[in-house]
Structures are given as structure tokens and as C-alpha cells.
Amino acid sequence: MCRNIKTLYNFDPPATEDEIQAAALQFVRKLSGYNSPSKANEEAFHQAIDEVAQAARKLMDTLVTNAEPRNREVELERARARNAQRFGSN
């Protein structure tokens, strides 16, 4: 599950709220062991997602770097090349 969490900081354009929410969801799923919680745990599960997303947004808003923002398309191509080398191309 957590392998799907992508680096969101220092990209142009910046990470969207949906991307941060998706990363928070993956993180809470990993911690809880639930893909989707039972009715008894649903409120706590969703509250945790919101709190993790808020913390992630706060972190990203306060981090400082002198590095140039990374280009999403370039990073996507690099990932594809790594995957092709690792798993072979179809």
C-alpha cells in the first residue's frame, strides 16, 4: 500500500489537495491495516485521513528549498524507464 505514496514536494505545478488526500488515505490504510474500515471504525478512520492530510499540507507549506522545482512529466518518464529496466518492457 505505502509504495504508492509519491513524493509531492517541490513539483511544478504543486501538489493538489486531491494528491495530498490520496497520500493520506494510503498512509492511514497502511497504519490501520484496513482497506476500508468497519462501520465501528469508520469515523476514526476518516478523521485520521483528514488529520494526516492537514499535517502533510502544513509540512509542504513550511518546507524550504533552493532546488528548482521538479517537472512532473520528466519524473514520470524517469519512473517509466526505471520500471522498464526493472520489469522489462511489454
C-alpha positions as CSV (number, residue, x, y, z in Angstrom):
1,M,0.0,0.0,0.0
2,C,2.6,2.6,1.0
3,R,4.6,2.0,-2.1
4,N,2.0,4.0,-3.9
5,I,2.7,7.2,-1.9
6,K,4.6,9.5,-4.2
7,T,6.8,12.4,-3.4
8,L,4.7,15.5,-3.5
9,Y,7.1,18.3,-2.5
10,N,8.8,20.7,-4.9
11,F,7.0,20.0,-8.1
12,D,5.7,22.4,-10.7
13,P,2.8,22.6,-10.6
14,P,2.5,22.0,-6.8
15,A,0.7,19.0,-5.4
16,T,-3.1,19.3,-5.4
17,E,-5.4,18.7,-2.4
18,D,-6.6,15.5,-4.1
19,E,-3.0,14.2,-4.3
20,I,-2.4,15.0,-0.6
21,Q,-5.7,13.4,0.4
22,A,-4.8,10.3,-1.6
23,A,-1.4,10.0,0.1
24,A,-3.1,10.5,3.5
25,L,-5.6,7.7,2.7
26,Q,-2.7,5.3,1.7
27,F,-0.8,6.2,4.9
28,V,-3.9,5.6,7.1
29,R,-4.7,2.3,5.3
30,K,-1.1,1.1,5.9
31,L,-1.2,2.1,9.6
32,S,-4.6,0.7,10.3
33,G,-4.4,-2.4,8.1
34,Y,-7.8,-1.6,6.7
35,N,-8.5,-1.0,3.1
36,S,-11.9,0.1,4.2
37,P,-12.9,0.2,7.9
38,S,-15.8,-1.4,9.6
39,K,-18.8,0.8,10.5
40,A,-17.5,0.9,14.1
41,N,-14.1,2.3,12.9
42,E,-15.3,4.4,10.0
43,E,-15.4,7.8,11.9
44,A,-11.9,7.3,13.4
45,F,-10.5,6.2,10.0
46,H,-11.9,9.3,8.2
47,Q,-10.8,11.6,11.0
48,A,-7.3,10.2,10.8
49,I,-7.2,10.8,7.0
50,D,-8.2,14.4,7.5
51,E,-5.6,15.0,10.2
52,V,-2.8,13.4,8.2
53,A,-3.8,15.4,5.1
54,Q,-3.7,18.6,7.2
55,A,-0.3,17.7,8.7
56,A,1.0,17.0,5.2
57,R,-0.3,20.3,3.8
58,K,1.3,22.2,6.7
59,L,4.6,20.4,6.2
60,M,4.6,21.1,2.4
61,D,3.7,24.8,3.0
62,T,6.6,25.3,5.5
63,L,9.4,23.3,3.8
64,V,12.1,25.5,2.2
65,T,14.4,24.6,-0.7
66,N,16.8,26.3,-3.0
67,A,16.4,23.5,-5.6
68,E,14.5,24.1,-8.8
69,P,11.0,22.6,-8.8
70,R,10.9,19.2,-10.5
71,N,8.9,18.7,-13.7
72,R,6.1,16.1,-13.3
73,E,6.5,14.9,-16.9
74,V,10.3,14.4,-16.6
75,E,9.9,12.5,-13.4
76,L,7.1,10.3,-14.9
77,E,9.4,9.4,-17.8
78,R,12.2,8.6,-15.4
79,A,9.9,6.3,-13.5
80,R,8.8,4.6,-16.7
81,A,12.4,4.0,-17.7
82,R,13.2,2.5,-14.2
83,N,10.2,0.3,-14.4
84,A,11.0,-0.9,-17.9
85,Q,14.6,-1.7,-16.8
86,R,13.3,-3.5,-13.7
87,F,10.4,-5.4,-15.1
88,G,11.1,-5.4,-18.8
89,S,9.1,-3.8,-21.5
90,N,6.0,-5.4,-22.9
